[in-house]
Amino acid sequence: MDPSDAVPIDELWEERRFLLDVAHWMLGDPGAAESVVDEAYQRWYGLSDAARRQVTAPRSWLAKTVGGICLDRLARPGRGVVGPEEGHGARPSEVEEEAGRVVLNALESLSTAERAAFVFRAFGMSPGTVADIVGRTEPELAALAERARQSLRLRRTRSTTPRQQDAVARAVCRACVTENRELLTSLLCSDATAFFDGGGKVRALTGPVHGCRPVADSLLTLLARSAHTTLTTHSVNGRTGLVASYGRRVTAVISLDVSDDRVAQVWVMLNPDKLRSWNQPPAEGGAGSVESP
């Protein structure tokens, strides 16, 4: 191996943790996830030196390989899915574990294609890469991911009136604008989950964030105040959500799923391609809807 192929240890660790998370969310079993990631690395080192040098983005190659292995295993008869009793890296809190278990159980009810479309996109893989892994077109994937999202929403939230939704969204906006961590945390369910979709076009968080405090921290970090950024409430998919702008350009659209006057799920759209309608003049296109992760 050429010395120039050396990679910093923190990058190696982050890469493996990312791959483990993808496999875990696809299979629901940390042990199976370890096995999948080990197999992906075996395939990587099974390439010739010349073939490896032709891979311009090793992490993407590995993620695609992990996705393919997961789909192969999901197609096997008699597979079982368990909750995240075990983990890798730092052990999450009981609240974070419970939040993760809720979403994993909900994902288990989806078809393999719906689960794959949702998970791979939630972990920041580009639509083209996901389409290649799943064997569907990008429009088909968007429809699958939306069905998955609606299934999660039905399981996690209860119906709220437009007035309740608006009140919670405005309170969340105030908490973010004033950077009031305690207030924001109090507005979230203890097992709240946040999803970030950068579409591989921006450096968004990859993978779901669980628990009221981690979700609050991730939102406050993303929406940190500056002279050029603003955060306002706005209709998003027919319900009050949040819109963040840098100057005059919309940079994030956030929809909130509310249950019992608290936010159960947060959906953050950061993919510039999906924000185009929000940045068009009113005569060319209206804002108010955004595709889910």
Disulfide bonds with the S-S distance in Angstrom:
none
